[in-house]
C-alpha cells in the first residue's frame, strides 16, 4: 500500500466493517473464531466499527455477542432491524395480512414457515420436530397451532426447506409469488427469506453508514450467498468468501479466503495493521 501523507490521500479509510455469520465469519463448526472480540475492540480504538449482518433476529445476535453489545452494530433479519450499541435505529414491520398469506402458501406447499417476530419466532406446532435446527438460529421459538391466526409485530417471514432445495423452491414457487411485491432472497440451501420491499442487508448497511457519517468508500462487507449480494455491492470493499456462491463473483469486487480459513479475520487484521487505510490493490479481485 501507499505510504505517507501523499499516498494516504489517494487511499480510502475504512470506518465500518459488516459481516454475515454462517459460512462467512463463523468457522466450520458454526463458532466465532478465536480472538474475534479482541480484534473488534482493537479496530474500535482506531475508529473502525463492526456490524454483524445476519438473517438471525436481533435477540439471537445479542446472545452470540454478549460481551460486545455496547461495541458493535447488529443488522438482524436480513436488514429488517438495526441496533447500534444497544439502541434500535430501524425496524421494518410486515403487515399481518401479508405474512398470513405467506403462511397459507407455505402450508399448502408442505414447507416449514417461520414468522420472525420482534420478540420471538413463531412456528406451527406440527413442525416442532425441527426444534433443534430452528434453535440454532432462533433462541426464542413459540409453537402455535396456526400461523395464519397470528397478529404480532414481525419484520420477516422465512421458509425452512429441510430437503435443502431452497433455490428450486424459490424458482418454482416463492419467487413467482412474492418477488417484486417483497424483498425475497435465497439464504442458503435450506432457507428462503421474505421481507418488506426495499429491505435487505445492503439498505441496512447504507442506513447504518449514514448514521455514522460514512460514505460508500468507507464501507467493507463480507458474505457468501444471495441474501448478502446487496450488502456486498453497496460497500466499496465488498468481499465474497471463496466458499461462497460462484454466481455472485461477477457482481462482487473482491474475494476473501474461505470461512474455514478465517478469511474475515485475516482481512480485518490487515485493515487494523494499516490503521484503516486501504486501496483496491490490497485485495484479491473476485473476477
C-alpha positions in Angstrom: 0.0 0.0 0.0 0.9 3.6 -0.4 2.9 5.3 2.4 3.0 8.8 3.8 0.6 11.7 3.6 0.7 11.9 -0.2 -0.1 8.2 -0.6 -2.7 8.3 2.1 -4.6 11.0 0.3 -5.2 8.5 -2.5 -6.5 5.8 -0.2 -9.8 5.1 1.5 -10.2 4.9 5.2 -12.4 2.0 6.4 -14.9 3.1 9.1 -17.4 0.2 9.2 -17.0 -3.5 8.5 -20.1 -5.6 8.2 -20.1 -9.4 8.1 -22.6 -12.2 7.5 -22.4 -15.0 10.0 -22.9 -18.6 8.6 -20.2 -19.7 6.1 -18.6 -16.2 6.4 -17.4 -15.1 9.9 -18.3 -18.3 11.7 -15.9 -21.3 11.5 -16.8 -24.8 10.1 -18.4 -25.6 13.5 -20.6 -22.5 13.5 -18.5 -20.8 16.2 -16.9 -17.4 16.3 -13.2 -17.5 15.6 -10.7 -17.2 18.4 -9.6 -13.7 19.1 -12.6 -12.1 17.5 -13.7 -9.9 20.4 -10.2 -8.6 20.9 -9.8 -7.7 17.2 -13.2 -5.9 17.3 -12.1 -3.8 20.2 -8.7 -3.0 18.6 -10.5 -1.9 15.5 -12.8 0.3 17.5 -9.9 2.1 19.1 -8.9 3.0 15.5 -12.4 4.4 14.8 -13.4 1.3 12.8 -16.7 -0.2 13.8 -18.1 -3.7 13.3 -21.6 -4.8 12.3 -22.9 -8.4 12.5 -25.3 -8.7 9.5 -27.4 -11.8 9.6 -30.7 -13.5 8.8 -30.9 -14.2 12.5 -33.1 -11.9 14.7 -31.6 -9.2 17.0 -32.2 -11.3 20.1 -30.2 -14.2 18.8 -27.4 -11.9 17.7 -27.2 -10.3 21.1 -26.9 -13.8 22.6 -24.0 -14.5 20.2 -22.1 -11.3 21.2 -22.9 -10.9 24.9 -19.7 -9.0 25.7 -19.8 -6.8 22.6 -23.4 -5.4 22.7 -22.2 -1.9 23.5 -19.4 -2.0 20.9 -20.9 -3.3 17.7 -23.9 -2.8 15.4 -26.4 -5.6 14.8 -28.3 -6.0 11.5 -30.9 -8.6 12.1 -33.5 -10.4 9.9 -31.6 -9.5 6.7 -31.9 -5.8 7.3 -35.3 -5.9 9.0 -33.9 -4.4 12.2 -30.8 -2.4 13.1 -29.4 -2.0 16.6 -26.4 0.2 17.3 -24.7 -0.2 20.7 -27.9 -1.4 22.2 -30.1 1.3 20.7 -32.7 0.4 18.0 -32.3 2.7 15.0 -34.6 0.9 12.5 -37.3 -1.7 12.4 -39.4 -2.8 9.5 -42.9 -4.1 10.2 -44.6 -6.6 8.0 -48.4 -6.2 7.7 -50.2 -9.2 9.4 -52.3 -9.7 6.2 -49.1 -10.3 4.2 -47.5 -12.8 6.5 -50.8 -14.7 6.9 -50.9 -15.0 3.1 -47.4 -16.4 3.2 -48.2 -18.8 5.9 -51.1 -20.2 3.9 -48.9 -20.6 0.8 -46.2 -22.3 2.8 -48.6 -24.7 4.4 -50.1 -25.6 1.0 -46.6 -26.4 -0.3 -45.8 -28.6 2.7 -42.9 -26.4 3.7 -42.0 -25.0 7.2 -43.0 -21.4 7.8 -41.2 -19.3 10.4 -42.7 -15.9 11.3 -39.9 -13.7 12.6 -41.5 -11.6 15.3 -39.6 -8.9 17.1 -39.5 -10.9 20.4 -39.8 -14.5 19.2 -40.0 -16.7 16.2 -43.4 -18.4 15.6 -43.7 -21.9 14.1 -46.7 -24.2 13.8 -46.7 -27.0 16.4 -46.7 -29.7 13.7 -43.1 -28.7 12.9 -41.8 -29.0 16.5 -39.7 -31.9 15.3 -37.3 -29.3 13.7 -36.8 -27.6 17.1 -33.1 -28.4 17.2 -32.2 -26.8 13.8 -34.5 -23.9 14.3 -33.0 -23.3 17.7 -29.6 -22.7 16.1 -31.0 -19.5 14.5 -33.8 -18.5 16.8 -33.1 -18.6 20.5 -36.8 -17.8 21.2 -39.3 -20.0 19.4 -43.0 -20.1 20.2 -45.0 -23.0 18.8 -48.6 -22.2 17.8 -51.4 -24.1 16.2 -51.9 -21.7 13.2 -49.6 -19.0 11.8 -52.5 -17.6 9.8 -54.3 -16.6 13.0 -51.4 -14.5 14.4 -51.3 -10.8 14.8 -47.9 -9.9 16.2 -45.1 -7.4 15.3 -42.8 -9.1 12.8 -40.2 -8.0 10.3 -39.6 -11.1 8.2 -41.2 -14.4 7.1 -38.8 -17.2 6.3 -39.3 -20.7 4.9 -37.3 -23.6 6.1 -36.7 -26.3 3.4 -35.4 -29.5 5.2 -34.5 -31.1 1.9 -32.0 -28.4 1.0 -33.8 -27.3 -2.1 -34.3 -23.6 -1.4 -33.2 -22.5 -4.9 -35.7 -24.8 -6.6 -38.4 -23.7 -4.2 -37.6 -20.0 -5.0 -37.6 -20.6 -8.7 -40.8 -22.7 -8.8 -42.9 -21.1 -6.2 -41.8 -18.3 -3.8 -40.0 -16.1 -6.3 -43.0 -16.2 -8.6 -45.4 -15.5 -5.8 -43.6 -12.7 -4.0 -40.6 -11.2 -5.9 -41.4 -7.7 -6.8 -44.0 -7.2 -4.1 -41.5 -8.1 -1.4 -37.7 -8.5 -1.0 -37.2 -12.2 -1.5 -33.8 -14.0 -1.2 -32.3 -17.4 -1.1 -30.5 -17.5 2.2 -28.6 -20.8 1.9 -29.6 -24.3 0.9 -32.4 -24.6 3.4 -33.9 -21.1 3.6 -35.9 -18.6 1.6 -36.4 -15.2 3.3 -39.2 -12.7 2.6 -39.0 -9.1 3.8 -40.9 -5.9 3.1 -40.0 -4.4 -0.3 -36.7 -2.4 -0.1 -35.5 -4.3 3.0 -32.2 -6.1 2.6 -28.7 -6.1 4.2 -27.4 -3.5 1.7 -30.1 -1.0 2.5 -29.4 -1.6 6.2 -25.7 -1.1 5.7 -26.2 2.2 3.9 -28.6 3.4 6.6 -26.1 2.5 9.3 -23.2 4.1 7.4 -25.3 7.3 7.0 -26.0 7.4 10.8 -22.2 7.2 11.4 -21.4 9.8 8.7 -19.7 7.3 6.4 -19.6 7.2 2.6 -19.5 4.1 0.4 -15.7 4.3 0.2 -15.5 3.7 4.0 -17.7 0.6 4.0 -16.4 -3.0 3.9 -18.6 -6.1 3.9 -18.3 -9.9 3.8 -20.8 -12.5 2.7 -21.3 -15.8 1.0 -24.7 -16.1 -0.7 -27.6 -14.3 -2.4 -29.1 -12.6 0.7 -25.7 -10.9 1.1 -25.5 -9.6 -2.5 -26.9 -6.1 -2.0 -24.6 -5.6 1.0 -21.6 -6.7 -0.9 -22.4 -4.4 -3.8 -23.2 -1.3 -1.8 -19.9 -1.4 0.1 -16.9 -0.3 -2.0 -14.9 -3.1 -0.4 -17.4 -6.0 -0.8 -15.9 -9.4 -0.3 -17.4 -12.7 -1.4 -16.0 -15.6 0.6 -14.1 -18.1 -1.6 -16.5 -20.8 -0.4 -19.5 -18.6 -1.4 -21.9 -18.8 -4.3 -19.9 -18.7 -7.6 -22.7 -16.9 -9.4 -22.0 -13.8 -7.3 -18.4 -13.4 -8.4 -19.3 -11.3 -11.4 -21.2 -8.8 -9.1 -18.8 -8.5 -6.2 -15.5 -6.6 -6.2 -13.2 -8.7 -4.0 -12.7 -12.3 -2.9 -11.8 -13.3 0.7 -10.2 -16.6 1.8 -12.8 -19.2 2.8 -14.6 -19.1 6.2 -12.8 -22.2 7.4 -9.5 -20.3 6.9 -10.7 -17.3 8.9 -10.9 -15.1 5.8 -12.8 -12.3 7.5 -10.4 -12.2 10.4 -7.4 -12.2 8.1 -8.6 -9.2 6.2 -9.8 -7.3 9.3 -6.3 -7.8 10.8 -4.9 -6.4 7.6 -7.2 -3.3 7.9 -6.1 -2.9 11.5 -2.4 -3.2 10.6 -2.9 -0.3 8.1 -4.8 1.7 10.7 -7.8 1.5 8.4 -6.2 3.0 5.3 -6.6 0.7 2.2 -6.6 0.8 -1.6 -8.1 -1.6 -4.0 -4.8 -3.2 -5.0 -4.5 -4.5 -1.4 -7.1 -7.2 -2.1 -7.8 -10.1 -4.5 -10.4 -9.2 -7.2 -13.4 -11.5 -7.4 -13.4 -11.6 -11.2 
